[in-house]
Amino acid sequence: MTRNSINSITGATQQGHLFDVNAIKPGGEFYLAFAIPKASEDQLTELLSLLTAWGTTDNGLGRNTRNSQGQFELREIRVKGVEAQTYKTWLTQDGGTDLGEYTQVLPLVAQPITYRDDSLKLKVKLVPLSPIFVSDGKNLKGKKEEGHQSANAVKNSDGNYIIPSTSARGSFRSLGRKILLTLLQQQGPEAEATANNLLQVLFGGEKHASSITLTIFTAHQSESVAQAFIAIDRFTGGVKGGTQSQATAGANYTIEKPLVDYYLGEIIINDLLMKPENYAQLAIFLFVLRDLMQGEMLFGGLKGKGFGKAKAEIQIGESETWLTNWQAFEKAWHQQKLPDFAQLLTALQQQIQGQQTKEENKKNVKEAQA
């Protein structure tokens, strides 16, 4: 799978940061075994119960679990061992018999454990207002037109167009940054530092794991057409290759343009954001959702050529009602007894003021030392 690194300021792919990731396809199997020297039947039953509760598809292993990777399910959990009386019998023998021959599957039954998940799940229907193009990272040269390149849109293993979680996360972070810089009413390094600190809890960073999990957005009812573009020479302002003829202009290129009815995915908000100490971060995310529902977020590449515009319809929790505008979303939010919008906004204002004060103090200290 080809992935890219997103520039948190521009929201575009970082130059030279396209890279390949090898991963096991869904359905791959791993086998795990571990030994316990001594345990009671109650202890083994508790362990079996914990493993059964943990081995659901709600958990993940490895990197990028916040981007819906690493989900797994434990199956065929068996506890094998030697019972105490059998072990004592073996000890009294003269020898020559391997203890392993007395090993048997112990008839243990896992006790049900209630898995408490206070995360809020939002089902999102992403409706393109213009085609969304996310490249699979492979530029192909045409057979007849030397130098002519074509780019395909990324698909999943089933051949459906997708918006990868990492690409969607970059769009969310970029929009969140723009909103914060507007609220801060500042410019320069201080504003960037403040925005970075406030966004770390939401989308992750060097010091904090992301509190938002994004799944892959998968296309429904799609087709595609080829669209040719003309590459422009940045120095001359003219067409690269000296002509606009697709057959002879070596720098011209074609893309596979997806025509998609809608993309379907999920956003999972960690329950940590529902606590008062993180109300400010939750407020930022709701601002992002509001702009997304109003069609103000851009996805994928070729944004400067009219691509990537989309709006969203959202379902909250277990509700099956698609909310198509922000007023309906706000009403449904409060009906579910989620944190009040007014409280969230107040917390964000206080957080911004506090962060600005910290940055000002740091600046004053540096100027005094200079």
C-alpha positions in Angstrom: 0.0 0.0 0.0 1.4 3.4 -1.0 0.9 6.1 1.7 2.0 9.7 2.1 2.9 12.2 4.8 0.6 15.2 5.0 2.0 18.7 5.5 0.1 19.9 8.6 0.2 23.5 7.4 -0.7 23.2 3.7 -2.8 20.0 4.0 -1.0 18.7 0.9 1.4 15.8 0.5 4.9 16.6 1.7 7.5 16.7 -1.0 9.3 13.4 -1.2 7.2 11.8 1.6 5.5 9.1 -0.5 6.3 5.7 0.8 5.2 2.1 0.6 3.8 0.1 3.6 3.7 -3.7 3.6 0.8 -5.1 5.6 -1.0 -8.4 6.1 -4.3 -8.5 4.2 -7.5 -9.0 6.1 -8.1 -12.7 6.8 -4.4 -13.5 7.6 -3.8 -15.7 10.6 -1.3 -15.6 13.4 -0.7 -18.2 16.1 0.2 -17.3 19.7 1.2 -19.6 22.5 2.5 -18.8 26.0 3.3 -20.9 29.0 2.3 -20.4 32.7 4.3 -22.5 35.2 1.6 -22.7 37.8 -2.0 -21.4 38.1 -5.3 -22.2 39.7 -8.4 -23.0 37.8 -9.9 -19.7 38.8 -6.9 -17.8 37.6 -6.9 -19.6 34.2 -10.7 -18.9 33.9 -10.1 -15.2 34.5 -7.3 -15.1 32.0 -9.5 -16.9 29.4 -12.3 -14.4 30.1 -10.0 -11.4 29.6 -8.5 -12.8 26.4 -12.0 -13.5 25.0 -13.1 -9.9 25.8 -9.9 -8.4 24.4 -10.0 -10.4 21.2 -12.8 -8.6 19.5 -12.7 -6.4 16.4 -13.0 -3.3 18.6 -9.3 -3.4 19.5 -6.1 -3.1 17.4 -2.5 -4.1 17.3 0.5 -2.3 15.8 0.8 1.1 14.3 -2.0 3.3 12.8 -4.8 1.8 14.9 -6.3 5.3 14.9 -6.6 5.0 11.2 -8.6 1.7 11.5 -5.6 -0.6 10.9 -4.6 -3.5 13.1 -8.1 -4.7 14.0 -8.1 -8.3 15.0 -10.2 -11.1 16.5 -9.0 -14.0 18.7 -10.4 -17.4 17.8 -10.0 -20.9 19.1 -8.6 -20.0 22.4 -7.6 -23.2 24.2 -6.0 -23.8 27.6 -3.9 -26.9 27.7 -2.1 -28.2 30.8 -1.4 -30.9 33.3 -3.7 -31.1 36.3 -2.2 -31.1 39.8 -3.1 -34.7 40.6 -1.7 -36.0 37.2 1.5 -34.0 37.9 1.9 -35.7 41.3 1.4 -39.1 39.8 4.1 -38.4 37.2 6.5 -37.3 39.9 6.1 -40.7 41.6 7.0 -42.7 38.5 10.5 -44.1 37.9 10.9 -41.8 34.8 11.1 -42.3 31.1 7.7 -40.8 30.4 7.6 -37.3 29.0 5.4 -34.9 31.1 4.1 -33.6 27.8 2.2 -36.8 27.2 -0.1 -35.9 30.1 -1.1 -32.6 28.7 -4.8 -32.2 27.9 -7.3 -29.5 27.0 -8.7 -28.2 30.2 -12.5 -27.8 30.2 -12.6 -24.1 31.1 -15.4 -21.8 30.1 -14.9 -18.0 29.8 -17.1 -15.9 32.0 -18.8 -13.0 30.2 -17.1 -9.6 30.7 -19.0 -6.4 29.9 -16.9 -4.3 27.5 -17.5 -0.7 28.3 -16.9 1.6 25.3 -17.9 5.2 25.9 -16.6 6.4 22.6 -19.0 8.3 20.3 -19.3 6.8 16.8 -20.3 9.1 14.0 -21.3 7.4 10.7 -20.3 9.7 7.9 -21.7 9.8 4.3 -19.2 11.9 2.3 -21.0 13.4 -0.7 -18.6 14.7 -3.4 -19.4 18.2 -4.7 -16.5 17.7 -7.2 -14.4 14.6 -8.0 -12.1 13.5 -5.2 -8.7 12.2 -6.4 -6.3 10.4 -4.1 -3.4 8.9 -6.2 -2.2 5.4 -5.6 1.3 6.8 -5.9 2.2 5.0 -9.1 2.8 7.1 -12.3 2.5 5.0 -15.4 4.0 5.9 -18.7 1.9 5.5 -21.8 2.9 3.0 -24.4 2.6 5.2 -27.5 3.3 8.6 -26.1 6.8 8.7 -24.8 7.0 10.6 -21.5 3.2 10.9 -21.1 2.2 9.9 -17.6 -1.1 8.6 -16.1 -2.1 8.4 -12.5 -4.7 6.0 -11.0 -6.9 6.7 -8.0 -6.3 4.5 -4.9 -8.6 1.5 -4.5 -9.0 -1.2 -1.8 -8.5 -4.9 -2.4 -12.1 -5.2 -3.6 -11.5 -2.7 -6.4 -13.6 0.1 -4.8 -12.3 3.7 -4.7 -11.3 4.9 -1.2 -10.1 7.9 0.7 -7.4 6.5 3.0 -7.7 7.3 6.7 -4.3 9.1 6.6 -5.5 11.4 3.8 -8.8 12.1 5.5 -7.0 12.9 8.7 -4.7 15.4 6.9 -7.8 17.2 5.6 -9.4 17.3 9.1 -6.2 18.6 10.7 -5.6 21.2 8.0 -9.1 22.6 8.4 -8.8 22.5 12.2 -5.6 24.6 11.9 -7.3 27.2 9.7 -10.2 27.5 12.1 -7.8 27.9 15.1 -5.6 30.5 13.3 -8.8 32.5 12.6 -9.9 32.3 16.2 -6.4 33.2 17.5 -6.3 36.3 15.3 -2.5 36.0 15.2 0.1 35.4 12.7 3.7 34.1 12.7 5.4 31.4 14.7 3.5 32.1 17.9 0.2 31.4 16.3 1.5 28.2 14.7 2.9 27.0 18.0 -0.4 27.6 19.7 -2.4 25.9 17.0 0.0 22.9 17.1 -0.4 22.5 20.9 -4.2 22.6 20.7 -4.4 20.1 17.8 -2.1 17.5 19.3 -4.8 16.0 21.5 -7.2 15.8 18.6 -5.1 14.5 15.8 -2.0 13.3 17.6 1.6 14.3 17.5 5.0 13.6 19.1 3.7 14.0 22.6 0.1 12.7 22.4 -1.8 10.0 20.6 -4.8 11.0 18.6 -8.2 11.1 20.3 -10.0 10.7 17.0 -10.2 7.4 15.0 -10.9 7.6 11.3 -11.9 4.6 9.2 -11.2 4.3 5.5 -14.0 6.1 3.5 -15.2 3.6 0.8 -17.0 4.6 -2.4 -20.5 3.5 -3.2 -22.0 3.5 -6.8 -18.9 4.6 -8.6 -17.5 4.8 -12.2 -14.5 6.6 -13.7 -13.4 8.6 -16.7 -9.9 9.6 -17.9 -9.1 13.3 -17.8 -6.1 14.8 -19.4 -4.1 17.8 -18.0 -1.5 20.0 -19.4 1.7 20.5 -17.3 2.8 24.1 -17.1 6.5 25.2 -17.1 6.9 27.3 -13.9 9.6 29.4 -15.5 8.1 30.3 -18.9 4.5 30.0 -18.0 3.9 28.0 -21.1 3.2 24.3 -21.7 6.0 22.0 -20.9 7.2 20.3 -24.1 6.4 23.4 -26.2 3.0 22.2 -27.4 -0.5 21.5 -26.1 -0.8 18.3 -28.2 -1.2 15.4 -25.9 0.5 13.1 -28.4 3.8 15.0 -28.4 3.9 17.0 -25.1 6.1 14.8 -22.9 5.0 16.5 -19.7 1.3 16.1 -20.2 -0.5 13.6 -18.0 -3.8 11.9 -17.5 -5.6 10.9 -14.3 -8.3 8.3 -13.5 -11.1 10.6 -12.3 -13.6 8.8 -9.9 -17.2 9.6 -10.3 -18.7 8.6 -6.9 -22.2 8.8 -5.5 -20.9 8.9 -1.9 -18.1 7.6 0.4 -19.0 5.9 3.6 -16.9 5.8 6.7 -16.8 6.4 10.5 -15.4 8.8 12.9 -14.9 7.6 16.5 -14.5 10.2 19.2 -12.6 8.9 22.2 -14.4 9.2 25.5 -11.5 11.3 26.8 -12.8 14.2 24.8 -16.1 14.0 26.7 -14.4 15.0 29.9 -14.4 18.7 31.0 -10.6 19.0 30.8 -10.8 18.3 27.0 -13.9 20.3 26.2 -11.7 22.8 24.2 -10.4 20.1 21.9 -13.9 18.8 21.4 -15.1 22.3 20.5 -12.4 22.5 17.8 -13.5 19.2 16.3 -17.2 20.3 16.2 -16.1 23.4 14.4 -14.4 21.1 11.8 -17.6 19.0 11.5 -19.7 22.1 11.0 -17.6 23.2 8.1 -17.5 19.7 6.7 -21.3 19.5 6.7 -21.4 22.9 4.9 -19.0 21.7 2.2 -15.9 23.6 3.3 -13.4 20.8 3.5 -11.2 19.6 0.7 -9.9 16.1 0.2 -7.2 14.5 -1.9 -5.1 16.1 -4.5 -5.6 18.5 -7.5 -7.5 20.9 -5.2 -6.2 23.8 -7.3 -7.9 22.3 -10.3 -11.4 22.1 -8.8 -11.1 18.6 -7.2 -11.7 17.5 -3.7 -14.8 19.4 -2.5 -17.3 17.5 -0.4 -20.0 17.8 2.2 -21.2 15.3 4.8 -24.3 13.8 6.2 -23.9 12.3 9.7 -25.5 9.8 11.9 -24.9 10.1 15.7 -24.4 6.9 17.8 -27.1 4.3 17.1 -29.4 6.7 15.4 -30.3 5.8 11.8 -31.3 9.3 10.9 -29.0 11.1 8.4 -28.4 14.7 9.6 -27.9 16.9 6.5 -27.4 20.3 8.1 -25.7 21.7 11.2 -28.9 22.8 12.9 -30.2 19.2 12.8 -26.9 17.9 14.1 -26.8 20.3 17.0 -30.3 19.3 18.0 -29.5 15.6 17.8 -26.3 16.2 19.8 -28.1 17.7 22.7 -30.9 15.1 22.6 -28.2 12.5 23.3 -27.2 14.5 26.4 -23.7 15.1 25.1 -21.6 18.1 26.4 -23.4 21.4 25.8 -22.2 23.5 22.9 -22.0 26.7 25.1 -19.8 25.0 27.6 -17.5 23.7 24.9 -17.1 27.2 23.3 -16.4 28.7 26.7 -13.7 26.1 27.4 -12.1 26.8 24.0 -12.0 30.5 24.6 -10.3 30.0 28.0 -7.8 27.6 26.5 -6.9 30.0 23.7 -6.4 32.8 26.1 -4.3 30.6 28.4 -2.2 29.4 25.5 -1.7 32.9 24.2 -0.5 34.0 27.6 2.0 31.2 27.8 3.4 32.1 24.4 3.6 35.7 25.3 5.5 34.9 28.5 8.0 32.7 26.6 8.5 35.5 24.1 9.1 38.1 26.8 11.6 35.8 28.5 13.5 35.3 25.3 13.6 39.1 24.6 14.8 39.7 28.1 17.6 37.2 27.8 18.6 38.7 24.5 
